[in-house]
Amino acid sequence: MAEKIDPPSVEQRQAMIALAAYYLAERRDFAPGAAEMDWLQAERVIDALIAKQQIGRTTPPEHIRNALKFA
């Protein structure tokens, strides 16, 4: 049985979303006009990963970046 991952705190979740939104913006070369779309997509991805217990309090940033490859 897989070890249970401790969910991130509210602050950690916000930081993960901000990081994921940055990576999404980076992926589209920071073209203007899509920051809100990046944030909303980042929220969906991060919340899905948290719900699946694939990320938690100690997840390194590169794991978040890798997860976005499939978003």
Secondary structure, 3 states (H helix, E strand, C coil): CCCCCCCCCHHHHHHHHHHHHHHHHHHCCCCCCCHHHHHHHHHHHHHHHHHCCCCCCCCCHHHHHHHHCCC
